[in-house]
Amino acid sequence: AVPAGISLLLSAEQMADWGWRLAFGFGTLVAIFSAVIRRNITDTVLDEDPADNSSPVWQSLRDHSGLIGQMILLLIPTAVIYFVIYVYAVSYLSAEPGFGASTALNVTTLNLIVMALFIPVCGLAADRFGLRPAFLAGALATFILAGPCWWLMLQEDITSVFLGQFGLTLTSTVGWALSITALTLMAPDHLRCSVVALGYNLSMALFGGTTPIVATYLVTQTGKDYAPVYYILIAVLISLPIIWRLPKLIATTRLQNALA
């Protein structure tokens, strides 16, 4: 909503010259607000191993690198889809005739609101049917709908673009809604923050942050606007084995925590 609002208030020249810096200014305010909130957050006090005084980040990488790797693979579709439909697609649409940056950002803002409203529904589904079925439903829906939804997003009318992004928004919301819950349950109690932070942020940085570059490269090399769909499908296939093993991974962590 921030870039959408700024683009409505400023001309394209002002946006390119100095307006884009305003978003970073808002980000600074959010950081300050987050710091104030975190000063009042309490956490579970756990017994630490007195024999190991090393950094929890180092302990996580040393003892749980395999688990962190599985967390990264689990979140690949979530990261890739988000950056394809909300970052790459916005730049792509902004350059299309009849679409400006403001229009593309307005469509994105509406669908992000849809995502926020759909998150509790995904949570309820996971509570009712379990994490694995909910994750599988989102992954399979993404695999089936990625092609048709991307086709809609490549159309010239705003309604088709909205519906295409809307479809992928619904399928990808499952990952956003349940990822932190799944990672928290997978992580050992005494290293929960570090293990979850490493798994989540490495996936977002390595696969989410690079997605616009990869999508642009694939389109340039193949000459096909549908190339990003193949990247989404590969990401889904990579995550499926981890999704299937979720109950076992969570059960193993609970057993280790109980023994500790």
C-alpha positions as CSV (number, residue, x, y, z in Angstrom):
1,A,0.0,0.0,0.0
2,V,2.9,2.4,0.7
3,P,4.3,2.4,-2.9
4,A,0.7,2.4,-4.3
5,G,-0.1,5.5,-2.2
6,I,3.1,7.3,-3.1
7,S,2.7,6.6,-6.8
8,L,-0.8,8.1,-6.6
9,L,0.4,11.3,-5.0
10,L,3.6,11.8,-7.1
11,S,4.3,12.0,-10.8
12,A,6.5,9.4,-12.5
13,E,9.4,11.8,-12.6
14,Q,9.1,12.7,-8.9
15,M,8.8,9.0,-8.0
16,A,12.0,8.2,-9.9
17,D,13.9,11.2,-8.6
18,W,13.2,11.1,-4.9
19,G,9.8,9.7,-4.1
20,W,11.0,6.1,-3.8
21,R,13.0,7.1,-0.8
22,L,9.8,7.8,1.1
23,A,9.1,4.1,1.4
24,F,12.4,3.7,3.3
25,G,11.4,6.5,5.6
26,F,8.2,4.6,6.5
27,G,10.3,1.5,7.0
28,T,12.4,3.3,9.5
29,L,9.2,4.2,11.5
30,V,8.1,0.6,11.4
31,A,11.6,-0.5,12.7
32,I,11.3,1.9,15.6
33,F,7.7,0.7,16.4
34,S,9.0,-2.9,16.3
35,A,11.8,-2.1,18.7
36,V,9.3,-0.6,21.2
37,I,7.1,-3.7,20.9
38,R,10.0,-6.2,21.3
39,R,11.1,-4.5,24.6
40,N,7.9,-5.8,26.1
41,I,7.9,-9.3,24.7
42,T,8.4,-12.2,27.1
43,D,9.6,-15.6,26.1
44,T,9.8,-19.0,27.6
45,V,12.8,-19.5,29.9
46,L,14.6,-22.7,29.0
47,D,17.5,-24.4,30.7
48,E,20.6,-24.0,28.6
49,D,23.5,-26.4,28.4
50,P,26.2,-25.0,30.7
51,A,28.9,-26.9,28.9
52,D,28.2,-25.1,25.6
53,N,28.8,-21.4,25.7
54,S,29.1,-20.9,22.0
55,S,26.8,-18.7,19.9
56,P,23.3,-20.2,19.4
57,V,23.7,-19.4,15.7
58,W,26.9,-21.5,15.5
59,Q,25.2,-24.3,17.5
60,S,22.3,-24.2,15.1
61,L,24.5,-24.4,12.0
62,R,26.7,-27.1,13.7
63,D,24.1,-29.4,15.1
64,H,21.0,-28.7,13.0
65,S,22.2,-27.8,9.5
66,G,20.2,-30.6,7.9
67,L,17.0,-29.4,9.6
68,I,17.7,-25.8,8.5
69,G,18.2,-27.1,5.0
70,Q,14.8,-28.8,5.1
71,M,13.2,-25.6,6.4
72,I,14.7,-23.8,3.4
73,L,13.3,-26.3,1.0
74,L,9.8,-26.2,2.6
75,L,9.6,-22.5,2.1
76,I,10.9,-22.3,-1.5
77,P,7.5,-22.1,-3.1
78,T,6.3,-19.5,-0.6
79,A,9.3,-17.3,-1.4
80,V,9.3,-17.8,-5.2
81,I,5.5,-17.3,-5.7
82,Y,5.5,-14.1,-3.6
83,F,8.3,-12.5,-5.5
84,V,7.0,-13.6,-8.9
85,I,3.5,-12.3,-8.5
86,Y,4.2,-9.2,-6.3
87,V,7.7,-8.0,-7.3
88,Y,8.5,-9.3,-10.8
89,A,4.9,-9.1,-12.1
90,V,4.5,-5.5,-10.8
91,S,7.6,-4.4,-12.8
92,Y,6.4,-6.4,-15.8
93,L,2.9,-4.9,-15.7
94,S,4.1,-1.4,-15.2
95,A,5.9,-1.5,-18.5
96,E,2.9,-2.9,-20.4
97,P,0.7,-0.5,-22.5
98,G,-2.4,0.6,-20.5
99,F,-0.8,-0.3,-17.2
100,G,1.2,2.1,-15.1
101,A,3.0,1.6,-11.8
102,S,0.0,3.0,-9.9
103,T,-2.4,0.5,-11.5
104,A,-0.1,-2.5,-11.0
105,L,0.5,-1.5,-7.3
106,N,-3.2,-1.0,-6.7
107,V,-4.0,-4.5,-7.9
108,T,-1.2,-5.9,-5.7
109,T,-2.4,-4.0,-2.7
110,L,-5.9,-5.4,-3.1
111,N,-4.6,-8.9,-3.3
112,L,-2.3,-8.5,-0.3
113,I,-5.4,-7.5,1.6
114,V,-7.0,-10.7,0.4
115,M,-4.0,-12.6,1.7
116,A,-4.3,-11.0,5.1
117,L,-8.0,-11.9,5.3
118,F,-7.4,-15.5,4.1
119,I,-4.6,-16.3,6.6
120,P,-7.0,-17.1,9.5
121,V,-8.9,-19.5,7.2
122,C,-5.7,-21.3,6.4
123,G,-4.9,-21.5,10.2
124,L,-8.4,-22.9,10.9
125,A,-7.9,-25.5,8.1
126,A,-4.5,-26.6,9.6
127,D,-6.1,-26.9,13.1
128,R,-8.9,-29.0,11.6
129,F,-7.1,-31.2,9.2
130,G,-3.4,-30.9,10.2
131,L,-0.3,-29.0,8.9
132,R,0.6,-31.6,6.2
133,P,-2.8,-31.7,4.5
134,A,-3.1,-27.9,4.5
135,F,0.4,-27.5,3.1
136,L,-0.2,-30.2,0.5
137,A,-3.5,-28.6,-0.6
138,G,-1.7,-25.3,-1.1
139,A,1.2,-26.9,-3.0
140,L,-1.1,-28.9,-5.3
141,A,-3.4,-26.0,-5.9
142,T,-0.4,-23.9,-6.9
143,F,0.9,-26.6,-9.2
144,I,-2.5,-26.8,-11.0
145,L,-3.4,-23.1,-11.1
146,A,0.1,-21.6,-11.8
147,G,-0.3,-21.8,-15.6
148,P,-3.9,-20.6,-15.9
149,C,-3.4,-17.8,-13.4
150,W,-0.2,-16.6,-15.0
151,W,-2.0,-16.6,-18.4
152,L,-4.6,-14.3,-16.9
153,M,-1.9,-12.0,-15.5
154,L,-0.5,-11.6,-19.0
155,Q,-3.8,-10.4,-20.4
156,E,-4.4,-6.7,-21.2
157,D,-7.4,-6.0,-19.1
158,I,-7.1,-5.2,-15.4
159,T,-9.9,-7.7,-14.4
160,S,-8.0,-10.6,-15.8
161,V,-4.8,-9.5,-14.2
162,F,-6.5,-9.2,-10.8
163,L,-8.1,-12.6,-11.1
164,G,-4.8,-14.2,-12.0
165,Q,-2.9,-12.7,-9.1
166,F,-5.9,-13.5,-6.9
167,G,-5.7,-17.2,-7.7
168,L,-2.0,-17.4,-6.9
169,T,-2.5,-15.3,-3.8
170,L,-5.0,-17.8,-2.4
171,T,-2.7,-20.8,-3.1
172,S,0.4,-19.1,-1.7
173,T,-1.3,-17.8,1.4
174,V,-1.2,-21.3,2.9
175,G,2.6,-21.1,3.0
176,W,2.6,-17.7,4.6
177,A,0.0,-18.6,7.1
178,L,1.6,-21.8,8.3
179,S,5.3,-21.5,7.7
180,I,6.3,-20.0,11.1
181,T,4.1,-22.5,12.9
182,A,5.7,-25.4,11.0
183,L,9.2,-24.1,11.5
184,T,8.7,-23.5,15.2
185,L,7.4,-27.0,15.7
186,M,10.3,-28.4,13.7
187,A,13.0,-26.5,15.7
188,P,14.5,-27.6,19.0
189,D,13.3,-25.6,22.0
190,H,16.7,-24.3,23.2
191,L,17.6,-23.0,19.7
192,R,14.2,-22.2,18.4
193,C,14.8,-18.5,17.5
194,S,18.1,-19.1,15.8
195,V,17.1,-22.3,13.8
196,V,13.8,-20.7,12.7
197,A,15.5,-17.4,11.8
198,L,18.2,-19.1,9.7
199,G,15.8,-21.5,7.9
200,Y,13.2,-18.7,7.1
201,N,15.5,-15.9,6.2
202,L,18.0,-18.0,4.2
203,S,15.1,-19.3,2.1
204,M,13.7,-15.8,1.5
205,A,17.1,-14.4,0.7
206,L,18.4,-17.2,-1.5
207,F,15.2,-18.0,-3.4
208,G,12.8,-15.2,-2.8
209,G,15.2,-12.3,-3.2
210,T,16.8,-13.7,-6.4
211,T,13.4,-14.6,-8.0
212,P,12.9,-11.4,-10.0
213,I,16.5,-11.8,-11.4
214,V,15.9,-15.5,-12.3
215,A,12.4,-14.8,-13.8
216,T,13.9,-12.0,-16.0
217,Y,16.8,-14.2,-17.0
218,L,14.4,-17.1,-18.0
219,V,12.2,-14.8,-20.0
220,T,15.2,-13.3,-21.8
221,Q,16.8,-16.6,-22.6
222,T,13.7,-18.4,-23.7
223,G,11.8,-15.5,-25.2
224,K,8.7,-16.9,-23.5
225,D,6.6,-14.9,-21.0
226,Y,5.5,-18.1,-19.4
227,A,9.0,-19.1,-18.2
228,P,8.4,-17.9,-14.6
229,V,5.6,-20.5,-14.3
230,Y,8.2,-23.3,-14.8
231,Y,10.3,-21.9,-11.9
232,I,7.2,-21.9,-9.7
233,L,6.4,-25.6,-10.7
234,I,10.0,-26.7,-9.9
235,A,9.8,-24.9,-6.5
236,V,6.6,-26.7,-5.6
237,L,8.1,-30.1,-6.6
238,I,11.2,-29.5,-4.5
239,S,9.1,-28.8,-1.4
240,L,6.7,-31.8,-1.7
241,P,9.0,-34.4,0.0
242,I,9.5,-32.1,3.0
243,I,5.8,-31.4,3.2
244,W,5.1,-35.1,3.2
245,R,7.7,-35.6,6.1
246,L,6.3,-32.8,8.2
247,P,4.6,-35.0,10.9
248,K,7.8,-37.1,11.2
249,L,10.0,-34.0,11.5
250,I,7.8,-32.5,14.2
251,A,7.5,-35.7,16.1
252,T,11.3,-36.2,16.1
253,T,11.8,-32.7,17.5
254,R,9.2,-33.2,20.2
255,L,10.9,-36.4,21.2
256,Q,14.3,-34.7,21.4
257,N,12.9,-31.9,23.4
258,A,11.3,-34.4,25.9
259,L,14.5,-36.3,26.3
260,A,16.4,-33.0,26.8
